[in-house]
Amino acid sequence: MQKITPFLWFDDNAEEAVDFYVSIFKDSKILSAQRSGGKLFTATFQVEGQQFMVLNGGPEYKFTEAISLFVSCETQEEVDALWDRLVEGGTPSRCGWLKDRFGVSWQIIPTTLGRFMGDKDPVKAHRVMHAMLKMDKIDLGALQAAYEGSSEG
């Protein structure tokens, strides 16, 4: 059993959100659902081994960017697929961040970005940072070019 589980409070669309998230990630499933009067009240689901709980709690609380879900991606194809699906009906932001249609903030980040930005050569790391700051969805090709010095991003 997972010791710490993110708990997401939705107004009244938790079931739509769970179905949406489970449809996007390959390794995902709904683990349990509790209903009240036929409507989803709480549910537990799993995405890529991470469990989440949801609640249809009403309009009192809204999501903010102060909490985001960070997704590590290995390829540009994975970045593109996840970004494009999660941003549908939502809002893109800078540096790999987006808000989905439910207001949940996500960071869709290639693992290469951390490696490039952690390079011992501060010039390379700076070029990558400079290129990334201009991006909404992260572009691995542009990061690679900045890293290699063949483009200022």
N, C-alpha and C positions, 0 to 999 in steps of 0.2 A: 504493500500500500504506500502510496505517495504521501509524505508527511505534510507538505505544504501544497495547497491547491488554489490556484487563482479562482476567485469567485466574482462573476460578472453580473451586475445588476442591470436589467433591462426594464424599460417601461412596460410594454406588453407584447414585445416581438422576440422573446427569447427563443421560441421554437423555430422561427424563421432564421434567426442567427445561427443556431446550432445546425440546422439543415444546410445552411450556406457554408459554414466552416467545414463540415464533414464532406461536402461535395467538392471542396477545393483541394484538400490534402489527401494524398494517396493512402497513407496509413492512419485512418481515423475511423471512429465508430461512436455511436451513442451507447452509453453504458447503462443508464437508467433514466426514467422519466416519471415524475409524480404529477398527477393532474388534480385539479379542483374544478368541479362543474364542467368537465370536458376540456378545459383549457390547461395548457402546460403551466405548472406552478414552479417546479424546479427540475433540473436535469443535470446529469453528469455525462460528459463526453470526453473522448480522448483524441488528440491530434499528435501524430509523430511521437507517441509515448508519453506525452504531457496531458494530465487530466485537468479538466476545467469543470467548474460548476456554474450554472446559470440560475437566475431567479427572475420571474416576472414580478417585479417589486413595485411598479408604479413610477410616476414621473418625478419623484423627489430628487433623484440623483442622476447626474449625467456624466458620461466619460470625458476625460480631459487627456491632453498629451503628457501629463505628469506620469502616467503609466502607459507603457506600450508593450506590444508583443514583438520580440526580436526574433526574426527567422534567419538562420544561417543558410545560405545557398551556395552550392558548389559550381553552378554553371550559369551563363547568361540566359539559357533557355529556362532554367528554374526561376531565376529572377523575373524574367518576362512573364511566365505563366502565373506565378503567384501574384505579382504586382497587378497584372492586367485583370485578374479575377477579383482580387480584394478591393481594387479601386472602383469597380463598377458601382455606380450610384453614390460613390464616396468622393473624397477630395484628395488629390495628390499634394504632397508637400515637398520639402527640400531634403536632399541627402539620403534618399531611400525611405523616407517616412511617408505614410499615407494614413488617412482616416477612412475606414470603410463605411458603408451605408448605414451602419448602426451607431457610428460615432467612436468605435474602438480604433485606437492608434496602433499601427504596425510599423516595424522597420524591416524591410526586405533587403538584406545585406549579403553580398557575396563574401565568402571567407577570405578571398584574395585581398579585399580592402584592408583587413586587419594586418595581414602580412606585409602589404605594401607600406602602410602607414607606420608600421613598427620597424621598418628597415633601419639599419644602423647608419645609413647615409642620410643625414637630415635634408639634403637637397632633394633626393628622390621622394622622401616622405612628404616634404613640403609641396612638391609638384602634384603629388597624388591628392593631398588635402585640398589644394587649390582647385584641381579639376572636379573633385567630388562636391565641393561647395556650390558649383554651378549646376549640379544635376538635380532633377527630381528622382526619377527611376535611375538606379545606378547602371552605368554602361561600362562593362568590364573592358571592352576594347579601348575606350577613351582612358580608363584608368591605367591600362597596360602601356598605352602610348605615353602618358604623363610619366609613369614610372621609368620608362626607358629613355625619356627626354626627347622623344621624337615629336612631341606636341606639348604645348603649355596647357592643354585641356580646354 
